[in-house]
Amino acid sequence: MNLEIDFRSGIPIYLQVVERIKERIAVGQLKPGLQLPTVRSLALELRVNFNTVARSYRILDETGIISTQQGRGTYVMNIPPPEVSEKIRQKALKALTRRYLADAERLGASPEELDQILKEPLTHWQQTGHLPEPEPDNE
């Protein structure tokens, strides 16, 4: 499923799994009726405890986002309405921004330095419609 989990973020892993699955549903990457990986296989993929994924699935099931059917598997239930999807997307973007800024602060970056670093790729993205290629690592 290739969920991106940040083990250093301070956000519990089970909540990150819940949010990543919600985000994917909100943007249409996970469609209603799609079968999700088993708890065991997702735990192996993410390299986390089985109970962590089970807790995430239980939360998603209780909120009606997924349905776990004994002996059949776990399925995506519904796509939230556009306003809910946008709210989830905005929340995810804000969380991503906070994580980025927190990591940059730990590296000793200043707001001015980040502004400079971000200007070039943002301008490129605005002008071309796609992100620039990463610079090669010339160590």
BELWOMO-V949707 format. One record per helix or strand. SS is the DSSP state (h for helix, s for strand). FROM is the first residue (numbers start at 1). LEN is the number of residues. If there is no record, write none. Layout:
SS_FROM_LEN / SS_FROM_LEN
This chain:
h_13_14 / s_35_2 / h_39_8 / h_50_13 / s_66_4 / s_73_4 / h_82_25 / h_111_18
